[in-house]
Amino acid sequence: MSKTYESWKKVDLINECHRLHKLIDEQIKELEQLKMYKAMAAESYWATPKNERGAGRKPKLTRELQDEIKRMRETGETLRQIAKSLGVSTGLVHKALKLPDNF
């Protein structure tokens, strides 16, 4: 091969690298913008109440109940024992144990 062909090939590869780098930068900017939109949407979703009247099913799991469930579990009680003594389902007990403390 001639040196001219090799040099043109190198130039083509360099140009392709620049084009791909520019494309990646554009994709990164778009991803950051989408993350920002997602955060804004989540913030507005949780900031507004589901309905102004407060109608609907009230949650059974309160912070106090969650603390009580975790305390009982630390003492060695089973999920069924906790559920029976508090009058809730085993599913709710399991959910309370899996949720973070600051839900």
N, C-alpha and C positions, 0 to 999 in steps of 0.2 A: 504494500500500500504506500501511497505517496504521503509525504508530510502534510500536504495541503488537505487531503481527505481526512487525515487524523485530526488536524487542527479544526476543521469544520465540524467534525463529529464531536470534539470536545466542546466547541462553542454551542452546538445544539444541545448537548447534555447540560451545560451550564444554564442555558436559557430555560430548559425544561425544569431544572431544579428551582430556578427563580419563580417560574410560573406556579409550580407546586407549593412553594413556600408562601407565595401570595395567597393561593387558594386556602391553605391551612390557616393563615392569619384571618381570612374572612370567615372561615368556619368557626374559629375560636371566638371571634367577636359576636357572631350570631348565637353561639351557645351561651355566652355570658348574658346576652340580651334576653334569651329565653329563660335563663335562670332567674333573672331579675323580674320578668313578667310572672313567672311561677310564684316567686316569693310575694309579689304584690297581690296576686290573686288569692293566695292562701291567707295572707294577712287580712284582706277585706272579707273573705269568707268567714273567718273566725271572729272578726270584729263585730259583725252584724248578728243580731239574734235571729234565730230561725223564724220567729214570728214575734210581733210586738206585744201580743197579749200574754205570751208565756204559756200558750195552750200546748197540749201534747203530753206525751208520757214523761213523767218525771224520772230522773235517773235514780236507781237504787243505791248505786255506789257513791258514797260520799268520802271525803278525805278521812273523816273520823272512822268510818267503817273499814276503809282500807288499812288504816293504822292498826285497828283492832285485829283484823285478819292477819296482818303480818306479825303482830305480837303473839297471837295464838299459835301461829305456825312455828315461830321461833321456840315456843315451849314444847314443841314436838307433837302437837295435835295433827290428825290427818285432815285432808280436805273435807271428807264427809262429816267428820266430827265438828269442824268449824262451821260448815254449812248448816248442819242440823241445829247447833246451839244458837246461831244468829238468825235462823229462819230465812236463809237465802239458798240459791242453787249452788252446786259444786262448780258450775261454769263461772259464776260470778266470783267465787272464791279464787279460782284459777286466774281469772282476769285481774283481780286485785293484786295478786302476787306477781304477775308479770308486768304490770304497769309501773312506770317510774314513780318515784315519790312526789314529783311535782306535776302531776297530770292536770 
